[in-house]
Amino acid sequence: MIKITNLSKSYGDKKVLEGLNCTIKTGSIYGLIGANGAGKSTLLRIIMGIFQKNEGSIEIDGKEISDDEEFKQKLVYVPDDLFFFKGYTINDMVNFYNNMYKTFDKEFAFKLFDKLKLDRKQKIQTFSKGMKRQTALICAIATNADYMFFDETFDGIDPVIRNFMKKIIAEQMEKKETTIIMTSHNLRELEDICDNLGLLHKGGILFESDIDSLKTNMFKIQISLGRDFSEKDFQNFNVMSFKKTGSVATVIMKGEREGYEKVLQEMNPVILDFLPLTLEEIFIYEMEVLGYEFNEIV
């Protein structure tokens, strides 16, 4: 488990993280979203010990993070700005990671590289952006580290390969109970793989929730009552948004659908349709309640 308490980080007079609190369960995939410059990369680099915090604490498995070699074996990090040694091939990178991590699985890594048809003898500097990202992710996953941190995880990877990599990451988490933090400024990239999502804004976690709760506690309906009606007719519901066009209203509600559905049916609607909400829509409405514009944050 990762426990972050009152974490702050500044660069000169610029505060990047301020009073950040977050708890990430063991064996989960935590998606951290936020605009470029929100502090996502800074947070991961502090956890890895690359940057020093100004205040607060970060505990992993109940112990404060340190530079101890045994502790470092538990962690692996793929940064946004990828780095490879000049002239290195995939074979060279595999040997490098194999020397760094006692639990590195060369056979597993080579199997994935071959499946993705990445030439293990070709210099990585000649690869495309997406191929470089695939190389870095595979090497990291093959370490079998307990904690994996992926910054802008799927940047440059096409949709087909992205789905393949998501599958590999999910399988790794289930197989080893690996704890993974994935960052992105694109919510859609993370919604189908993460267990929990946190929105980083102005140095802190503005909003976070587990995916299942988000998707089951909010829904959209289209309704017509065959008479004139307004938002007042729904005052006994937890209404997050009400928009009416002609005789049909689109209403976003928060709560248990089963209980609401029975009451809505008792209103004798002419039309009553329940429509799915995307995760992005859910975040938009949650941000509106908090007084923020989602598109200005992410």
C-alpha positions, 0 to 999 in steps of 0.5 A: 500500500502507498500512503501519501500524507500532506505532500508538498513540493515547490520549485523556487516560488512555484508550488507544484504539490501542496498538502497532497493526500492519497492512499493507494491499495495494494494490488490495484491500478490507480489512474492519475489524471490532470492537465500537463503541468499539474504535478503528475510527473513530479509526484512519481519522481518523488516516490521514486526518490528522483526528486526530494519533497519539501514536506509530508511523507510517503510510506510504502508497505508501512515504511518511509521511502528510502534509497535502500537497494532492497527497497528500490528493487520493489519499484520501477518507473517509466517516465514521460520523457523516455531515455535509452542509452545511445546505440542500445538495442532491445537486447542491450536494454534487456541485459541492463534491466536483468542486471538491475533487477533480481526478479527480471524475467528475460524469457517473458520480455523476449516473448512480448517483444517477438509478439509485437514484432520488435526487432531485438537487434535494431537500435532503439534510437531508430524506433518510432515514438510508439515503439520506444514506449512499448520497449520501455513498458515491456522492460518495466513489466518484466522486472516483476517489481511490486510497484510500477509507475507509468507516466503518460502510459500509452503516449504514441501507441496506436489503439490496437497495441494500446489494448494489448499493453493494457491486457498485459498490465492487467494480467501482471497486476492480477498475477503478482498483486502489483500496485500500479500508478498510471498517469495521463491527461486523457481520461479515456486512455485509463477508464477501462483498466483502472480500479481507482481514479484521482484528479490532480489539480492545483497541487492536490487530489481534487476528486477521486473514486473507485470506478465501480462506485462512479459508474453505479451511483450516477445515471442519465434518463430521458423522460417525458410526463405527457404534461408540462413539468420542470426540475421542481418535479424531481426535487426528491431526487439527487439531480446533478443536471436538468435540461429540457428540450420541448416535452423531453428532459434529460436528467443526470441523477446520483443515487441507487437506480433501482430505488429511483426507477420505482418512483419515476415509474409512479410519475406515469411517464410517457417516455422513460429511458435509462442511458449509459454515462461515459466516465468522462461525462461522470467526471464533468458532472462531478466537477460542476458540482464542485464548481469547476469546469472539467475541460479547464482542469484536464 
